[in-house]
Structures are given as structure tokens and as C-alpha cells.
Amino acid sequence: MIESIDPAIPQKPLARCNRCDRETAHYNTFFSPTNQRENVCWECLAREEKGFFAHRSFRRGARSGVIPR
């Protein structure tokens, strides 16, 4: 019998993020030069790519026409 594997559904076990201490199934694992493992969730990686540590509900109000003062 042939089993089809969907690449969109990862079969990884739950892991705790080293940055936000949240337990998640969507994470990336990085290894340091000293061979230490660091699990970082996708939300923390997205915040890092933005260049600032924003809340999950953060959005820019000026893009919708509201200028906060």
C-alpha cells in the first residue's frame, strides 16, 4: 500500500520556542557552531523579519486612512 505524504502537514512533534516560551508545532530548528539546538516558532521569525518585536494584533492604522495622534 502506498501512503501519500502531504508536505503542507508537518509530522514534527511539539516543541517549545526558545524566544517566546510558547509550545508550537510550527517551528524551525537552528544549530549553533557549538552544536546547540534552538527552536524558534514562525511568529517569532516573522517579528524578527519585520525589524521590531510587535504584538500579534499589531497593524498600521495609517494604511487604512486613520492617523493616530
C-alpha positions in Angstrom: 0.0 0.0 0.0 1.3 3.5 -0.9 0.8 6.3 1.5 0.7 9.8 0.2 2.5 12.4 2.3 1.3 16.0 2.2 4.3 18.3 2.5 2.0 21.1 3.9 1.3 19.0 7.0 4.5 18.6 9.1 4.8 15.5 11.2 7.1 17.2 13.7 6.5 16.8 17.4 5.5 19.8 19.6 8.5 21.9 20.7 8.9 25.0 22.9 10.1 28.2 21.3 13.3 29.5 22.9 12.3 33.1 22.5 8.6 33.4 23.5 8.4 30.1 25.5 5.3 29.0 23.6 4.7 25.4 22.7 4.0 25.0 19.0 4.1 22.6 16.1 5.2 25.3 13.5 8.9 26.0 14.2 12.3 26.0 12.7 15.4 24.4 14.3 18.7 26.2 14.2 22.1 24.8 15.3 24.8 26.9 16.7 28.5 26.4 16.0 28.7 24.6 19.4 26.0 22.2 18.2 23.3 23.5 20.5 19.8 23.3 19.2 17.5 26.3 19.1 13.8 26.0 18.2 12.2 29.3 17.0 8.5 29.5 16.2 7.3 31.0 12.9 5.7 34.0 14.7 9.0 35.0 16.3 10.7 34.7 13.0 8.1 36.9 11.4 8.6 39.5 14.1 12.4 39.4 13.6 11.9 39.9 9.8 9.8 43.0 10.5 12.7 44.5 12.4 10.8 45.1 15.6 9.0 43.0 18.2 5.4 43.7 17.5 2.3 42.2 19.1 0.3 39.7 17.0 -2.6 42.1 16.7 -0.3 45.0 15.5 -1.3 46.7 12.3 -0.5 50.1 10.8 -3.6 52.3 11.1 -2.3 54.9 8.6 -2.7 52.4 5.8 -6.5 52.3 6.3 -6.7 56.1 6.4 -6.6 56.6 10.2 -3.7 58.6 11.5 -3.2 58.0 15.3 -2.2 61.2 17.2 
